[in-house]
């Protein structure tokens, strides 16, 4: 998957906001101030770090060489996905949407309801 296509996809999610708090090589995407994705250049390739459930994350890391436990993140709750290995663009978008949805599900009820109405 191309980095620019991924950035465009993440930016279109309701109320998604991006910034570069860790420098120009790492773009962080947040919803209501909570991070759901980090797109960065590591070891010569573009990767995205996403939130997931511990059970799903273990399964994904076992099934794909392009998915590892979250780089510099809680290894149970985050995964890092290579944009250049064995994970197709559709699956990367699905994982990003799941990360967004998981973060939204933990927001206060009023904020969660408001965001769900925007989808």
Order of alpha helices (4+ residues) and beta strands (2+ residues): alpha-beta-beta-beta-beta-alpha-beta-beta-alpha-alpha
